[in-house]
Amino acid sequence: MDASILDQTEAWIIALILFTSMLISSFIGKLTGNYIKNKENTEEKSTETSALIALLFFLLAFTFGMSGDRYDSRRKIVVEEANTIGTAILRSDLYPDSTRTLFRKDFKEYVETRISYYEVRADAKGILKADSLSQVISSKLWKRATQLSHDPANLAATQQMIPALNDMIDITTSRLAGEKAKVPQSILIMLFFLASIIAFYGGYSEGRKGKIDWLVQIGFCLIVSLVVLFTIDLDRPRRGFVNLDVPNQTIIDLRKNF
């Protein structure tokens, strides 16, 4: 499966494909088990699959935990960014009114770009455009602060503003890098193949016995597919069921400062 196709496909579609492939694998396994049983004409046998199932659930837990940790990190970075922007906005009050007005105007534009940075969702071009615009505005703020630092009268304000702007600029890089860091596609692909193989052996084992409990088999396939669904969904905070709307509200609330 091509990695780019996997990334572009909706999580629920991937989970549905996995669920279907597991059911088909179970059915093929059952047919294979029945064929071998009838050909050998032996007593019913069972194939031990508990070790494979344990391996699958271990990998599912590991991958789900990885996605959960990354989601939590992204959530914290959004809140931290809101705090750093808010701090920089408040420190603009240390300057004279004329300079403060200029800072406030640029900060208002910067806040709007950071809001749009998330609101464009999964639009790659929109993300790059909003990020580039925020860099332009932050450079403008930094340039003004450095120019004002040459005036001894602004020493106290400069000592407060420069670190705040530095943190504000740096955290945008951390946020962008955090969004790019995802569960490796190779792990997800391995999970798909392993789940299908285990479903095949489950059906094969039941086929050797001459019967199969489809309620149990369907339930197993459904549980695995749901775990994969939410694992992928957690790794895509700009779309899906689990997103960063609530943390992003902290940046939207910065509009109250203007």
N, C-alpha and C positions, 0 to 999 in steps of 0.2 A: 504494500500500500504506500503510495507516494506521500511523503510527509506534508507537502504543501496542500494536497487534497484533504488530508486528515485534519489539518489546521483550519481549513476553510469550511469544512462540513460542520453543520450544527451538531451539538452534543447529543440531542435526542435521536437524531438520525443514525449516528454512530452506534448508540445503545440499541436501537431497533435492529440494525444490521447484525450486531453481535448476538442479540437474542434469537433472531431468525437462524443465523448460522449455527448456533448451539443446538437449536431444536432439530435442524437438518442433520447435524452430526450425530445427535442422539438416535435419530431414526435410522441412519445408515449403520450405526453401531449395532442397533437392535437387529436389523436385517442380517448383518454379518454374523452376529452371535447365533441367531436362529439357523442360519445356513450351516455353520460349523457344527452346531449341536445335532442337526438332522443328519449331516454327512458322517459324523463320527459315531452317532447313535450311542452316546454314553450318558451316564448319569449327569444330572444338572451340576454345573460348576459355576463358581463365581470368580470374577477377576478383582483382585484387591486394588481399589482406587483411592483409598483413604489418604495415602501418602501424597498422591498427586493433588487431591483436593486441599490438603493442608498447605502444600506449596502454593497453590493458586490463591488461597485466602491470605497467606502470609504476604504475597506480592501485592494483593489488593489493598491490604492494610498499610503496607509500606508506601504504596503510590498515593493512596488517599491521604495519609499523614503528610506526605511531601506537598501535596496540593493545598492541604489545610494550612500548613506552615507558611507557604508562599502567600496565600490569601491574607493571613493575619499580618504578615510583614507589609503587604501593600496597604492594608487598612491603616496600620500605624503610621506609614509614611505620609499618607494623605492628611491625617490629623496633625502630624508634625509639621507638614508644609503649611497648613492653615495657621498654626501657632507662630511659625517663623515670619510669615507675611504679616500677621497681626502685630507682632513685635516691631517689625520695621516701620509699619504705618504709624504706630504710636510714637516711635522715636523721631519721626519727622516733626513732631510738635516741639522739639528742642531748638529748632531753627526759627529765625524771624518770620513774621507772618507772610511776607512776600515769597520767601523761599519755601516755607511750609506749604503754601498754596500750590506751587509747582510740583512739589513732591507728591502731594495728595492727588493731583490730577493724573500723574503718571502711575501712581499706585492703583488708582481706580481702573485704569486701562489694563494694568497688569493682572488685577483680580479677575477681570472679565475674560482675559485670555486663558487664565488657568481654569476658570469655570468651563469655558468652551472646549478646553483640552480634554475634559472628561465627557462632556455632553455630545461630542461627535461620535462617541461610542467606538465601534470597530472600524471606522472609516480611516484607513491608513493615511491617505492624503490629508484629511482633516486634522489628524493627530500631529503630523509633521508641520502643517501650517500653523496650528496653534502653538506648538512648541517653539517654532522659529520666531513667531511674533513675540512670545513671552521673553525670549532671549534678547531680542532687539530692545524691548522696553527695559529689561533688567540692566542691559548695558548702558542705556541712557541714564538710569538711576545711579548706577555705579560711577559713571563719568561725572555727573553732577556732584556726587558726594566727595569724590577725590579732588575736584576743583575747589570745592568749599573748604577742604581740609587745609589748603594753603593759607587760609586766613586764621591767624591765632585766635580771633574772636569765636571761631567755631570749633575750638579744640574739644570742648566737652561733648558737643553734639556729634563730632566726627568719631570720637572714641566709642560712642554708643551705636552710631548708624553703620559704620563700616563692617563690624562683625555681624550685625543683623542682616545686612545685604549679602554678605558672603555666605551665610547659612541659607538664606533664601534662594540664592543662585545654585548652590551646591545640591540642595535637596531635589531640585528638578531633575538633575542627572540621576540621582538615586531612584527617583520614582520611575523614570523612563527605563532604567536598567532592571528594576524590579518587575516591570510589566513584560519585558523581553525574556526574563528567566522563567521557564516553564518546565513541566515534567518532560523529560526526553521522549521524543516520538518513538524511539526504539523500544522503550519500556512498555508503552501502550500497545505497540504492535505485537510484542512478545506476549502480553496479557491476552490479546485477541486469539492468537494461535493456541496458547496454553489452555484457555477456556474451551475452545472448540475441540481440542484433543481430549480433554477430560470428559466433555460431554459425550464424545464418541465412545470412550471406554466405559462410561456409565451405561450407555445404551447397550454396548457389547456385553457387559457383565450381566445385565438383566436379560438380554437375548439368550445367553447360554443357559439361563434358568428356565427359559420358555415363556416368560411373562415380563412385563414392564409396568411399573407404576408411573403413569404419565403425569399424575398430579404432583408427585415428588420431583420428577424430572423437569417439568415446566417451572415449578417453584424455584428449583436450583438455578435454572437459566435466567429467571426473572431477577433473582437476588443479585447474581453476578452482574447482570446488565445495568441494574439500578446503581450499584456501587461504582461501576465504570462511568455511568452518566454523571453522577455528582462529582466524581474525581475530575473529569474533564471540565465540568461546569465551574468548579472552584478555581480552575486554572485559567478561566476566561472571564475576568471581572467586568469586562465592558459589555458582555452580552450573557444571556441565559437567565436562570432562576436566581443565582447568587451573584450579586454585584456590589458595587461600592457606592451606591446611591446615598446611603446614610452617612458614611464618612465624608463624602464629597459635600454634603450639606454644610459642613463646618467651613468650607471655603466659600460657599454661597452666602453664608451668614456674614462674611466680611464686608458685604455691601452695606451693612448697617453703619460702618465707620465713615461713610461719605454722605 
